[in-house]
């Protein structure tokens, strides 16, 4: 187990994420694609020390113009929460769709209309949910030009986001995680 009370080089962090969260088998992804491997993001997001180190590593990726950290339901919420603690920027919890009851909000937290929102996600494959969330926030008056994630599966998500006017910055790509894991053995 790694020691988390010190900054970790990105290769060490990549190895730790791979060790903790990489699964093999047959998995149906949100994009509809069947994959032989899967990163169970909840395994790294529910480990408090690892989540903190991931969030610390993501803080330098926050653009200067960001005013809010928009964590996407469900995996982006813990990341945005810890990043909010580290940066002092307020966070939003963004649903896949507005609630049909109560306040009927798409996003919980402070007001975001007229604000620059950085979308925070755990794993990106096709980028579909990030694009849908960005479009919904934009329709409600937010500026959404950037997104960050822990893992880019390198399956077209970055390109799809670019077409939607969103610059994606991943902490790691799938290739980087696999390379770090190879160096482990």
C-alpha positions in Angstrom: 0.0 0.0 0.0 1.2 3.5 -0.8 1.8 6.2 1.7 -0.6 9.2 0.9 0.8 11.9 3.2 3.3 12.9 0.5 2.9 13.9 -3.1 3.0 10.8 -5.4 4.5 10.8 -8.8 1.8 10.3 -11.4 3.2 6.8 -12.3 2.8 5.6 -8.7 -0.8 7.0 -8.6 -1.6 5.4 -12.0 -0.3 2.0 -10.6 -2.4 2.4 -7.5 -5.6 3.3 -9.4 -5.0 0.3 -11.8 -4.3 -2.1 -8.9 -7.4 -1.0 -7.0 -10.0 -0.5 -9.7 -9.1 -2.5 -12.9 -11.4 -5.5 -13.4 -11.5 -8.0 -16.3 -14.5 -9.9 -17.6 -17.4 -8.7 -19.7 -18.9 -5.3 -18.9 -21.7 -3.3 -20.6 -20.6 0.4 -20.6 -22.9 3.4 -20.5 -22.1 3.9 -24.2 -23.6 0.5 -25.0 -20.2 -1.0 -25.8 -19.2 -4.3 -24.3 -15.7 -4.2 -22.8 -13.4 -6.9 -21.6 -12.0 -4.6 -18.9 -13.6 -2.1 -16.6 -12.4 0.5 -14.1 -14.6 0.3 -11.1 -14.4 4.0 -10.1 -16.2 3.4 -6.9 -13.2 1.3 -5.7 -11.0 4.4 -5.9 -13.6 6.9 -5.0 -14.6 5.2 -1.7 -11.0 4.9 -0.5 -10.5 8.2 1.4 -6.8 8.4 1.0 -6.7 7.4 -2.7 -9.6 9.8 -3.4 -7.8 12.6 -1.7 -4.6 12.0 -3.7 -6.5 11.8 -7.0 -8.3 15.1 -6.2 -5.0 16.7 -5.2 -3.5 15.6 -8.5 -6.5 17.0 -10.4 -6.4 20.5 -8.8 -3.7 21.8 -11.2 -6.0 20.9 -14.1 -8.7 23.4 -12.9 -8.7 26.3 -15.4 -8.3 29.8 -13.9 -11.7 30.9 -15.2 -13.6 28.1 -13.4 -16.0 29.4 -10.8 -17.8 26.2 -9.9 -16.8 22.5 -9.9 -19.7 20.5 -11.4 -19.6 16.9 -10.3 -21.6 14.6 -12.5 -23.9 12.1 -10.9 -22.7 9.8 -9.4 -19.0 9.3 -9.7 -18.0 13.0 -10.3 -19.7 14.1 -7.1 -17.1 12.8 -4.6 -14.3 14.1 -6.9 -15.8 17.6 -7.1 -16.5 17.7 -3.4 -12.9 16.9 -2.4 -11.5 19.2 -5.1 -13.8 22.0 -3.8 -12.3 21.5 -0.3 -8.8 21.8 -1.8 -9.4 24.8 -4.1 -12.1 26.7 -2.2 -14.3 26.7 -5.3 -17.9 25.8 -4.7 -19.3 22.6 -6.1 -22.5 21.6 -7.9 -24.0 18.2 -7.9 -25.3 17.6 -11.5 -28.0 15.1 -12.1 -28.4 13.1 -15.3 -31.8 14.8 -15.5 -33.8 17.2 -13.4 -35.7 15.7 -10.5 -39.4 15.2 -11.2 -40.3 16.2 -7.7 -39.3 18.7 -5.0 -37.2 21.5 -6.4 -37.0 19.8 -9.8 -33.4 21.0 -10.2 -30.9 19.7 -12.6 -28.0 20.8 -10.3 -27.9 21.1 -6.6 -25.8 23.8 -5.0 -25.5 27.5 -5.6 -26.7 29.3 -8.6 -24.7 28.6 -11.8 -26.4 30.8 -14.4 -23.8 33.2 -15.7 -21.0 31.2 -14.1 -18.1 29.2 -15.6 -18.6 25.6 -14.6 -15.8 23.0 -14.8 -17.4 19.5 -15.3 -15.8 16.8 -13.1 -16.2 13.2 -14.1 -14.6 9.9 -13.1 -14.3 7.8 -16.3 -15.0 9.0 -19.9 -15.7 6.6 -22.7 -17.9 8.2 -25.4 -18.4 11.5 -23.5 -22.1 11.3 -24.0 -23.2 12.2 -20.5 -20.8 15.0 -20.2 -22.1 16.5 -23.4 -25.7 16.1 -22.3 -25.0 17.7 -19.0 -23.0 20.6 -20.6 -25.9 21.3 -23.0 -28.4 21.3 -20.2 -26.3 23.7 -18.1 -25.7 25.9 -21.1 -29.4 26.1 -21.7 -29.8 27.3 -18.2 -27.2 30.1 -18.6 -23.9 28.5 -17.5 -20.7 28.6 -19.5 -19.2 25.1 -19.9 -16.0 24.9 -21.9 -13.9 22.5 -19.9 -14.1 19.1 -18.3 -11.7 17.0 -16.2 -11.8 13.3 -15.5 -9.7 10.6 -13.8 -9.6 8.2 -16.7 -10.1 8.8 -20.4 -10.8 5.3 -21.9 -9.5 6.7 -25.2 -12.7 5.5 -27.0 -13.7 8.8 -28.7 -14.8 10.8 -25.8 -12.2 13.5 -26.0 -13.0 14.0 -29.7 -16.8 14.1 -29.1 -16.3 16.6 -26.3 -14.1 18.8 -28.5 -16.9 18.8 -31.2 -19.2 20.0 -28.5 -16.9 22.8 -27.5 -15.5 21.2 -24.4 -11.8 20.8 -23.7 -11.2 17.5 -21.8 -8.2 17.1 -19.5 -7.8 13.6 -18.1 -5.6 12.8 -15.2 -4.7 9.5 -17.0 -5.6 7.8 -20.2 -6.3 4.1 -20.4 -2.9 3.7 -22.1 -1.0 5.4 -19.3 -2.7 3.2 -16.7 -1.8 0.1 -18.6 1.8 1.2 -19.1 2.1 1.9 -15.3 0.6 -1.5 -14.6 3.1 -3.2 -17.0 5.9 -1.6 -15.1 4.5 -3.1 -11.9 5.0 -6.7 -12.9 
